[in-house]
């Protein structure tokens, strides 16, 4: 994607002989969190700049599953019909497969706002283009190199200033690190992901979570031609993990894998203070097994934007955002704990699957806690 400006920025501030372009808000990261926030802020008349180190469109390590709760936000952004026009796969069933091949399935309730599978590069492209259409300026291929008090953001293409920075740049957030908010992470596990020919993995309208001796994985059909395959294991097993995937799923040895780590990290602190707001994975990392990451990203982007729109003072906005952010996860972190425990013990979990077949209500409760509309 080329650099786009939906609205001319509000001038600049001079530092010596250098004129620094000035904005109300700088958003670092053009994924679901950053673009959602940028679109809402720009629509409210804020001068917004979005920076992303990658050139768009680009793929991301992601299960490509969009939670039903995201539809409300998509409607607010005016993107629901554009998403439907991509003809995403509607998920009708979640399957759990053990190491031995034993499988338990849970049917999902049919809805006009279903769980869907949509490729991240397509979703993110729609979101950032919407932000630009709302008036935000977007610079891709632009890495943040330093952040100075004030806030002055130094990048590979120049300097920009703003009273507010929204860090939407992921679990290894550059903004959080440079502002002293990123906790030390244990890189004990890694996720690898690839888009592979659907002929290799035929699962129709199901999402399959499966366990293998090295960890766990997920399969989701994007369309008739492409399927998303993700696998998780300990970092030291990366080569064995790729070999397992190529052998078990009969993949081309030249399959292009993307990877991401860490999969566990303490929450960043503070998530909002001094004009810096952390969104999505930059604030809190959840177990990818639950498949809720995109929703959490979009919701935190929405919350941050609303806090800044509705509060004239930054302290009030930060306090409101932090309080609303806590509510998202209230009563839900046990799901993340259960998922992580299962993921860390694939052999034991596989042995329990036949038990769950005799307790369908328990498995249905866990599945629907993740995949149905959140109030």
N, C-alpha and C positions, 0 to 999 in steps of 0.2 A: 504494500500500500504506500502510496505517496503521502508526503506530509500534507495535511489539510488544515485549514483554518475556517471555522464556521463564523467567527466574529473577530474583528480586529482587536488585539489586546490593548490594554489601557496605557500604553506608553512605557516609560522605563525610569529607572533611578540610576544616577551616575556614581560610579566608584572610580575616582581618579579620572583617567581618560577613557574608561570603559562604561558604556551604557548597558545596564542590565535590564532586560525585558521584564516588566512587572505584571503580575496577575493577582487575582483574589485567592485562587487555589491552584496548587500544582498537584496533580495526581501522578504518582509514579507506579506504573503498571497498568496495562490496558486490557486486563482480563475481565471476568464478570464483575468483580468488586469495583475496580477502578472505573470501568466504563459506565456502570450503573450510576455510581455517584456523580461522575462527570456530566452525564446526560441530565440528571435531575438538577444539579447545581447550575448548569448552563441555562436550562429552561427557566430557572428562577432569576436569571439576569446576572449571575456571577461570571467573572472573567476567569476561564478555566483553561489550563494547559495540561495535556496528558503526555507523559513521556514513557516510552517503552524501549528497552534495549534491543528487542527483536524487530526484524522487518516483518510486516504483516502482508498477507496472511501467514500464519505459522501454526504448527501443531504443538500440543502440550501433552505431557504425561497425564492422562486422565482416563477414567472409565467411560466418559462420554454420556453418562446417565444424568438426566435432568429430573429432579424431584417435582412432584405435582405442585408443591407449594410455590415453585418459581413462576407458575402461570400468572398469579396475581401481579407480580412485579413486571413480567413481560407485558401484561395488559396495560399497566401504568406507563410503561415506556413506549407503548404503541407498536410492539413487536410480535404480539401473539400470532397474527396472521402470517407474518414473514417467516416465523419459525415453522408454522404448519405448512407453508409453501415449500419447505425443504423436504417434505414427506418423511419425517422422522419415524423410526420404528416405535410403535406403541408397545410397551412392555405389559404382557398379560400374565406372566408367571415368573416366579423366582425359583430356581432350582439350586439345591445344595448337593454336591457330589463328593463322596468320600474317596480316599486313596484307592480302595478296592473297587470303586465304580458304583457302589451303592448310592442311590439317589432319592432325595426327598424333595417334593415340590409344593409350593404354595401359590394358589391362584390369587391374583390381585383383583380387587373390585373394579368393574368397568366404570369409566368416568369420562366426562368431556374434557377433563384436565388430567390426563393420565401421566404416569411415569413414561418418559420417552428416552430414546437414544439419539443424540445429535452430535455430530463431529465438532470438537472444540474449535477447530479453526474456523468453521462456518458460524458457530454461535458467537465467538469473540469478534469476528469480522462484522456481523450484524450489530452487535452491541456498540463497538467503537464507532461505526459509521453513524449510528443513531446519536451518539454523543456529539459527533461533529455536526450533524444536521441540527442539533439543538443549540449549537453555537460554540462548542468547545474547540480548541485548537489541538491538533494531534501531531506529535513528532515521534515516528518510529525509527528504529536503528539508532537510538539515542541513549547511551549509557550514562548513568549518574556516577560521577567520579569523586565528588566531595560535597559536603553540606556545611555551610557556615551559618552562624547565628544570624537570625534576622527575618526570614530565612532566605539565604542565597544558595541556590542549587547549581553546582558546577556540573557540566555535562560534556560529552565528547563533541558537541556542536556549539557550545556557548554557555553563558550564565543566565539564570532566570531567578526572579524573586517572587515571593508570595508571603502573605501573612499566615497561610495554612498549607500544610503538606499532608496529603492522604497517601499513606504507604499501602499500596495494593500490589506489592511486588513479591508475594509468595513467602513460603516458609523460611527461606534464606534471605529475607528482606534486607536489601542494601540500606534502605532508609532506617530501619530499626537498628541495624548494626552501627551505622554512622552516628546515630543519636543515642547510643548506649542503652537500647531497650531490648536487644535480641539476646535471649538466654543461651547458654552453652547447650548444644544438642548432642545427643548420642547417635552416632551414625551406625547403629547396630543392624539396621535393615535397609533394604533398597527395593524400589519398585522399578520394573522395566515394562515397557508397553510398546506394542506395534499394531499397525493396521494391516491385516492379512486378508488374502482372498477368502471370501465367504465359503467357497467350495471346500476349504479345509476344515471349517467349523460351522456346521449347519445346526442352528439352534432356533431359528424362526423368531417368534415373538417372546422368547424367554430371555432372561438374564441368568447366567449360570455362575455360581460361586463354587469353586472346587478346591479341594485340598490335595496337596502332593507332599512327598516326603521332605521337600526342601522348604515348604511354606504353604502358600495359598495363591489362588488366581481368580480372575473373573473374565467372562466372555459375554460380549454384547454385540448384537448384529446392528450395524449402522444402516445398511441397505442390502440389496440383493447381491452386491459385489464385494462389499468391504465389511469386515468384522473386527471389533476391537478386542485385543488380547492383552491382559495385564497379568503379571506375576510378581509375587513378593517373596523375598527370602532374606537371610542374613547377608550382609555385604560381602563377606568372603566367599559366598556361593555364587557370585555373579556369573562366572564362566559356566559352572555346572547348571545354572538356571537356564541360560540360553541353550545349552546342549540338550537339556530336558525338553524344552519347548520345541526345538527343531525336530527331535526324535518323536516325541509323543504326538505332536500335531502335524508331523510330516511337512515342516516348513522349509522353505529355501534357506540354505545356510547364509545367503546374502541378505536375509531379512534385516531391515533397518530398525534397530531398537532405540528407544529413548529411555532415559532413566532419571530417577529423582530420589533424593535422600535429604534429610532424615524423614522417617515416617512417624516418629514420636519426638516431641519437644515440649518443654515447659512453656506455659503461656508467657507471652511477652508482657513486660510491665514498664511503665504504665501504657495502657492501650490508647489513652488520649490525654495529652497534657502539653502545654506550651505551644499549641498550634499544630501539633503532630498527632494524627489519628491513624491507628493501625487497623486495616481491614482484612477480612478473609484469613488466609493462612499466616499472614504476617502477625496477626494477633493470637490465633489459636489454631493448632493443627489437630485434626480429628483423624481417626483410623480410616483409611480409604475403603476398608471392607464395607462400611456403611453406605457409601455412594452418595453422600449428602453434601460433598464439598462445594459444588457449584451453587447450590441453594444458599448455603451459609455465606458464600462470597457475595452473592447478589443482595442478600438481606442486610449484611453489614454495610455494603455500599449505600443501600437505601437509607439505613439508619443514620449513617454519618452525614449524608446529604441533608436529610430532614433536620438533624440537630443544628447544622450550620445555617440552614435557611430560617429556622424558627427561633434562633437565639442570636441576639446581636453581640453578646460578649462571648469570647472564646472559652472562658472557664465554665460558663453555663452550658455551652454546647458540648464541651468535653464531658462534663458531669452527666448530662442527659444521655449522651452516646454510651458511656460506660455502663450506666444503669440498664439501658435497653439491650445492650450487648449481652449482659449477664442473663437476661430473660430468655434469649434465644435457646440457650443450652440448659436452662433450668428443667430438671426432671428428665433430661435426655442423656446425660453423660454416662449413665449406667449402660446404655446401649453401646456406646463407644468402648467401655470397659469389657463388656461381654464379647464384642467383636474382636478386640485385641487379644483377649485371653484365648479365644478359639483359634485365632490366626497364629499365635505363638506355639500352639500345641496341636499341629495338624493331625498327628497320629491318633491322639486321644480323642480329638473332636470327631474324626472319621468314625471311630468306634461308637460314638454316641448317636450318630445319625439314625441307626435303626431304632433306637429308643424314641427319638423324636417322631418317628413314623407312627408310633403308638400314642404319641401325645401331640396331635396336630395343632391343637389350640395354642400350645406354648410356642411352637415355631411360627405359627401365624401371627401371634401377638408381636414377636420380635420383628418379623418381616414387615408387618404393616405399621409398626411404630416408625419405621424408616421410610416406607414407600407410599404412605398415604398423606393426604393434605394436612398440613399443620395449621392449627387455628391461631 
